[in-house]
Amino acid sequence: MRIAKYISNAGFCSRRDAEKLIWQKKVFINNVCCEHPSTKVTKDDQIKINDKSIKIEKVIRLWKMYKPIKIICTNNDPQNRKTIFSLIPKNFPRLISIGRLDYMSEGLILFTNNGNYARKYELPSSNILRVYRVCINGSINQDDINKINNNIIINKIEYKKVNLKIEKKKKTKNK
């Protein structure tokens, strides 16, 4: 496994931040300064960052959280909005969100301590059923519902198992 990915999977920091640490000469493999983020390591190698040993936790853990509206699903927001990670207690390990919800969405979001585990569950090929309840203004016609339910392709990725249905309609007030 590449050292940057190893550091990320160990929960020390993101892969991009791990690459920065490597370029800053702060990462050591078996007491030798790491020169490049693509350097391969094994579970038997001793990895240190600023004299702190880094190991991948063998036990994959899963956490759940209710994400309120006006919270963004990112580690760092350039607009300084509140993030889901700011809601996590400081004594928790570094967590990775499994998927994300939009800024104005609310609902269940999952976290793990393992990047590969998170990625596996995010991919459409995992065929995990996701349920979303949406309120819309205006109306949607049956032809659009049929198109969505017969597979949908977004950015060349085919999404299957779509089952869009209208739970209820509210009558609109005439102005």
Secondary structure as UniProt FT lines:
FT   HELIX           3..9
FT   TURN            10..11
FT   HELIX           15..23
FT   TURN            24..25
FT   STRAND          27..29
FT   TURN            30..31
FT   STRAND          32..33
FT   TURN            37..38
FT   TURN            43..44
FT   STRAND          47..49
FT   TURN            50..51
FT   STRAND          52..54
FT   STRAND          62..67
FT   TURN            69..70
FT   TURN            78..79
FT   HELIX           84..87
FT   TURN            90..91
FT   STRAND          96..98
FT   TURN            103..104
FT   STRAND          107..112
FT   HELIX           115..122
FT   HELIX           124..126
FT   HELIX           142..149
FT   STRAND          152..154
FT   TURN            155..156
FT   STRAND          157..159
//
